[in-house]
Amino acid sequence: LHRCVGFEQFWATPLAAMAVAYVMELGLETLDAWATRRPVKYAGGPMALVNFLMPAHITALACAMLLYANARLGPVIFAVIVAVASKYLIRVRIGGRPRHVLNPSNFGIAVVLVLFPWVGIAPPYQFTEWVGTPLDLAIPALILAAGTMLNAKLTRKMSLILGWIGVFALQALIRTPIEGTATLSALLAMSGVAFVLFTNYMITDPGTTPVRPRNQFVFGASTALVYALLVHFHVVYGLFFALVIVCLLRGAALAVMDMRQRAAAQPAPLAEPKSVPRRHAPARGGVLATGEEAK
């Protein structure tokens, strides 16, 4: 199955990525719980452990599927380490609680693409290379249907998806008269399985995207606009870098809002009472005693 659907990565890549992700997640959570003097989140039985490790599992598979480093495991493992560590190291206080603002798997992939130029993204024919009709249509349709149902019913990120897809198509049409890019070529990226995965399973990460529908739409539209700018300046892998940039901008805005709210919530310092001049004791007979009279 690994070869049939077009995965050209080493077969041990997803296994190594998942093992490293589990160890990193458990280790950092234990350290963070000890530092903040709170119970660990994976306590409470096997189901609690499974639910806790699910984000790390998804992050590991995303890095293993989307990065192509031939038979080398090092870059993929490094991407997983960066991804999981970013959840604990890059946080912003939201609603009184520190939360991570960078999409973990996307950030890990982007860092590896910058540091290791010889590492690339998985080929576009992945998932449908050696399958024929009707499977080459059924596989993308199944991924699209499952992702759409997930975002419509559980994560409720359809507004984000609409903003992302709508502005992505719009920027493709606008680039045609400006850059001379063929409209079909600019829109062709939307037809691949990689775009479907990015749209339904990466950009819609519940932990690093807005909750309100209007803000979701702005987030998705902003990512598409940044992608258009990166393509205009001939920056490769624009999907991943655009999402990192938008997440960083959102995190900076949330940090500024938190600082303002905390500053406004601080009570004003109490004014010091004015000193009252002390009266001298009157001398006998009601006359104020001077130094000579006191003698």
C-alpha positions in Angstrom: 0.0 0.0 0.0 2.9 2.4 0.8 4.3 2.1 -2.7 1.0 1.6 -4.5 -0.4 5.0 -3.6 2.8 6.7 -4.5 4.7 7.2 -1.2 8.3 7.4 -2.2 9.7 8.1 1.3 11.5 5.3 3.2 9.0 2.9 4.7 10.4 3.5 8.2 9.9 7.3 8.0 6.4 7.4 9.5 7.3 4.8 12.2 10.4 6.8 13.3 8.4 10.1 13.2 5.6 8.7 15.4 8.1 7.3 17.9 9.9 10.6 18.3 6.7 12.5 18.5 5.4 10.4 21.3 8.6 10.7 23.3 8.8 14.4 22.8 5.1 15.1 23.7 5.3 13.0 26.9 8.6 14.4 27.9 7.7 18.1 27.4 4.3 17.7 29.0 5.8 16.1 32.0 8.4 18.8 32.3 5.8 21.6 31.8 3.5 20.0 34.4 6.3 19.8 36.9 7.3 23.5 36.2 3.8 24.8 36.6 2.8 22.4 39.4 -0.2 20.9 37.7 -1.3 17.4 36.9 -0.1 15.9 33.6 -2.7 15.8 30.9 -2.2 12.2 30.0 -3.1 10.9 33.4 -6.5 9.1 33.8 -6.1 5.8 32.0 -5.4 4.5 28.6 -8.0 6.6 26.8 -6.7 9.8 28.3 -3.2 8.8 27.0 -4.5 8.0 23.6 -6.4 11.3 23.4 -3.4 13.2 24.6 -1.0 11.6 22.0 -3.4 12.1 19.1 -2.2 15.6 18.1 1.4 14.3 18.2 0.4 11.3 16.1 -1.2 13.6 13.5 1.9 15.9 13.5 4.2 13.0 12.9 2.2 11.6 10.0 1.9 15.0 8.4 5.7 15.6 8.5 6.4 12.0 7.3 3.9 12.2 4.4 4.6 15.8 3.2 8.4 15.9 3.5 10.6 14.0 1.0 14.2 13.3 2.2 14.7 10.1 0.2 16.0 7.4 2.6 17.2 9.9 5.3 15.3 10.0 8.5 17.1 12.9 10.1 15.3 15.8 8.5 11.9 14.3 9.1 12.7 13.6 12.8 14.1 17.1 13.1 10.8 18.5 11.7 8.8 16.5 14.3 11.0 17.7 17.1 10.6 21.3 16.0 6.9 20.9 15.6 6.2 19.4 19.0 8.6 21.7 20.8 6.9 24.8 19.2 3.7 23.9 21.1 5.5 24.5 24.4 8.0 27.2 23.6 6.0 29.6 21.4 2.9 30.5 23.4 0.6 33.5 23.8 -1.8 34.0 26.7 -5.4 33.7 25.3 -8.3 34.0 27.6 -6.0 33.9 30.6 -4.3 30.7 29.5 -1.1 30.2 27.5 -1.7 28.6 24.1 0.4 27.7 21.2 -0.2 29.9 18.1 1.9 28.1 15.4 0.6 25.2 13.4 3.0 22.5 14.7 3.4 20.3 11.7 3.4 23.2 9.2 6.0 25.1 11.3 8.2 22.0 11.5 8.0 21.4 7.8 8.8 25.1 7.0 11.9 25.1 9.3 13.2 22.0 7.6 12.6 23.4 4.1 14.7 26.5 5.1 17.5 24.7 6.9 17.8 21.8 4.5 17.5 23.0 0.9 18.0 19.5 -0.5 14.8 18.3 1.2 11.6 18.8 -0.8 7.9 18.3 -0.6 6.3 15.0 -1.5 5.5 14.7 -5.2 2.1 15.7 -6.4 1.1 12.3 -7.6 1.3 10.9 -4.1 -1.8 8.9 -3.1 -2.7 8.1 -6.7 0.4 7.1 -8.5 -0.1 3.4 -9.2 -3.9 3.2 -8.9 -6.2 3.3 -12.0 -9.6 4.5 -12.6 -11.9 4.7 -10.7 -9.6 4.6 -7.6 -7.6 7.6 -8.8 -10.8 9.6 -8.5 -12.2 7.8 -5.5 -9.2 8.4 -3.2 -9.2 12.3 -3.5 -13.0 12.2 -3.3 -12.8 10.2 -0.1 -10.2 12.5 1.5 -12.2 15.5 0.5 -15.5 14.1 1.8 -14.0 13.0 5.1 -12.2 16.4 5.6 -15.3 18.4 4.7 -17.5 16.5 7.1 -14.8 16.8 9.9 -14.6 20.6 9.5 -18.4 21.1 9.0 -19.5 19.0 12.0 -16.6 18.9 14.5 -14.1 21.8 14.1 -16.6 24.1 12.4 -14.0 25.7 10.2 -16.0 26.1 7.0 -15.8 29.9 7.1 -12.0 29.5 7.1 -12.1 27.1 4.2 -14.3 29.4 2.2 -12.0 32.3 2.8 -9.0 30.3 1.8 -10.4 28.7 -1.3 -12.2 31.8 -2.5 -9.3 34.1 -2.3 -6.9 31.5 -3.6 -9.0 31.2 -6.7 -9.3 35.0 -6.9 -5.5 35.6 -6.7 -5.0 33.0 -9.4 -7.3 35.1 -11.7 -5.7 38.4 -10.7 -2.2 37.1 -11.4 -3.1 36.3 -15.0 -3.1 40.0 -16.2 -0.4 41.1 -13.8 2.2 38.4 -14.2 1.1 36.8 -17.4 0.5 33.5 -15.6 -1.9 31.1 -17.4 -5.1 31.0 -15.4 -5.3 27.2 -15.7 -1.8 26.8 -14.4 -2.5 29.0 -11.4 -5.7 27.1 -10.6 -4.1 23.7 -11.2 -2.7 23.6 -7.7 -6.2 23.3 -6.3 -6.8 20.0 -8.1 -4.1 18.0 -6.3 -4.5 15.7 -3.3 -1.8 17.8 -1.5 -4.0 20.9 -1.7 -7.0 19.0 -0.4 -5.0 17.7 2.5 -3.6 21.2 3.3 -7.1 22.7 3.1 -9.0 20.1 5.2 -6.4 18.9 7.6 -3.6 21.5 8.1 -4.8 25.1 7.7 -7.9 24.3 9.8 -6.0 23.2 12.9 -8.4 24.0 15.7 -5.7 25.0 18.2 -4.1 27.7 16.0 -7.0 29.3 14.1 -9.8 31.7 15.2 -13.1 30.6 16.5 -15.5 33.3 15.2 -16.6 32.7 11.6 -15.7 36.2 10.5 -12.2 35.9 11.9 -11.9 32.5 10.4 -12.7 33.9 6.9 -10.1 36.7 7.4 -7.5 34.1 8.5 -8.0 31.9 5.4 -8.2 34.9 3.0 -5.0 36.3 4.5 -3.1 33.1 4.0 -4.2 33.0 0.3 -3.0 36.7 -0.1 0.4 36.0 1.5 0.7 32.9 -0.7 0.1 35.2 -3.8 2.8 37.6 -2.6 5.3 34.7 -2.1 4.5 33.3 -5.6 5.0 36.8 -7.1 8.5 37.0 -5.5 9.3 33.5 -6.7 9.3 31.9 -3.2 8.9 28.1 -3.5 6.7 26.1 -1.1 4.5 29.1 -0.6 1.6 27.2 1.0 3.7 26.3 4.1 5.5 29.6 4.4 2.3 31.6 4.0 0.6 29.8 6.9 3.6 30.3 9.1 3.6 34.0 8.4 -0.1 34.4 9.1 0.1 32.4 12.3 3.0 34.6 13.5 1.1 37.8 12.7 -2.0 36.5 14.5 0.2 35.5 17.5 1.7 38.9 17.6 -1.7 40.6 17.5 -3.0 38.3 20.3 0.1 39.1 22.4 -0.4 42.9 22.0 -4.1 42.5 23.0 -3.2 40.4 26.0 -0.7 43.0 27.2 -3.3 45.8 26.8 -5.9 43.8 28.7 -3.6 43.0 31.5 -2.4 46.7 31.8 -6.0 47.9 31.9 -6.9 45.3 34.5 -4.2 46.5 36.9 -5.6 48.7 39.7 -4.5 52.3 39.9 -1.9 52.9 42.6 -3.4 54.5 45.8 -2.5 58.1 46.3 -0.4 58.7 49.4 -2.2 60.8 52.1 -1.1 64.3 52.5 0.9 65.0 55.6 -0.9 67.2 58.2 1.4 69.6 60.0 1.6 68.8 63.7 0.4 71.4 66.1 2.7 72.5 69.0 1.3 72.1 72.5 0.0 75.4 73.9 1.7 76.9 76.9 0.0 77.5 80.1 -2.6 80.2 79.9 -3.3 79.5 76.3 -0.1 81.1 75.0 2.0 79.2 72.6 5.2 78.3 74.4 8.4 79.4 72.8 11.8 78.0 73.5 12.5 80.6 76.2 9.1 80.1 77.9 9.6 76.4 78.0 12.7 76.8 80.0 
